[in-house]
Structure formats: C-alpha cells, structure tokens
C-alpha cells in the first residue's frame, strides 16, 4: 500500500522517481552514464539535507503522525525478546489502546507499556486510535505495581492524540484514572523510563509519562493540546495549526531546554518512518544507557530525584 507523501517531501519524492525512471530506462537503452547518475544521486542527497534541516514545527508534527512511523507495538516487538503481553485492569475490561507486559531488552528484564494507535483502518478502530479509556490507565498502573513488586524497571512508550474524550470514559472516571496514575508513578519504587515516540498529547500521554529518565524522538511532540485544538480555542480557526505548532514550543529542543525531557533521541534523516531499524537501535541505546544509572540509586534516592525533577520542570529565569 503506497504511503502518503508529506508536503515537505514532495520535491524529494519527485527527484527519487526521476532517478529511478532513468535507471530503469538505462537497463534497456543506456543514455545516462554511471557518473551522471551518481551526480544526480549526490544532488538528491544535498536536497534531503537542505529540506530536513529547515523543517517547520508543523512539518515535524506531520512526521510524528506519519502512518508508516513505528508505533508502540513495533518497538515492543523489535526491542524486547521473550515479550509476554498481559491483559486487563481486573476491574472493567481490557483496553486495546494500551499494550503491556513482561520482556527483556538486552540483558535487562523490564515491564513494557505503550499507547498503541494501530496501522490500518481495522487495527486503528480496534486500538481506538491510541486513545485510552480509564481501564487502560488502570491496566498500566497494575503493570507498574507488578514491576515494583518484583523489582523490575518500567519502560513506557507514548504515542497518543489524547485520552478518549467520550461520555463512556467520563462515566468511568477518566480524569480520576489519569490523576491516580500521576500520583502513583510519582512515588513508584522502581526505575521509570519514558520514551516519546510520536504524539504526546495532553493528559492522555502524561498518564504514562512520569519518569526518572524521559527520552524523546527528534520529531515527536509533547504538548498540553494538539495544534488544531489550540488554534480552534485561540483563533477559532483550526486551519491556523501551523501557527499554533510554533507557538506551543512542543518540539524536542524546546522541551529539553525547559527540563521536560532529558534526552533527544536522534531519528534517521527525514524521520523514523524512513529507517525504522535505525530508530529501534537509537531507542534501545537510550534505554540501556538509562537503566544502569537508575538501578544504581537506592529506592529512596530514586523517588526523591524523581520528585525534584518534576518540581524543577518548566522553570524560566527572568
């Protein structure tokens, strides 16, 4: 199934198509020399460097939402060996927007939890487009408490447009479920590593986002609201999403400066959807670097440092 071409990728795509067409024609009737084709490929590489070095905040939001971008299940399947998924919140139901279980990353035994959007129409509906219900947050908390009981670190993957805003979620205590997770994660006596892999929107992301080490993929975003939602509220015009994306300061560089995240995880040139294997490797390196440092701390030090980390967050000197 052909993947959509993002606005900033159109010129690159046209150049790639032209080079491919020339190569195919050369197989039947060699009109272009190898040196000429190499020159075209060099020009293509220069174009990529130029385009990807000048991405706007809205371009990067588009990258974070690309359908081919790796999602939580992709990371679980490619990072963890011996992964065993666990289900349900033991109270109401199993929320398919939240996946989690036990696994091993390298030599580290961990509990892995992720917000999953799905990849095609059927799976997106099944996963509710990554929008968790209250039972999803209770399911995640149950897994975290299991990790605490057995002294296992927790790794969470954030990728959601927000918690499900429907009546059924409100009836079952959506706000309370998220608040409960924030409270319990703040004092959980086991290392918490958070990875922002795509969209990190509103309380839906924050409900799994309290961590000792927070890493963010280069083109992911983390915000109290989506750019479209912000534009609708401030300017009564959802088409001003690009303006809102710039104003929200939700890109990785902004958040690193504010202390909201600890590490920017570099993506393949143009985004993780162009080289998922490299994205998995970079995320794995971040996790395996963070865990030994956190495990070296006493539980008292770990929780206190987590508390102080969130107390300092967002401080701006005058």
Order of alpha helices (4+ residues) and beta strands (2+ residues): alpha-alpha-alpha-alpha-beta-beta-beta-alpha-alpha-beta-alpha-alpha-beta-alpha-beta-beta-alpha-alpha-alpha-beta-alpha-alpha
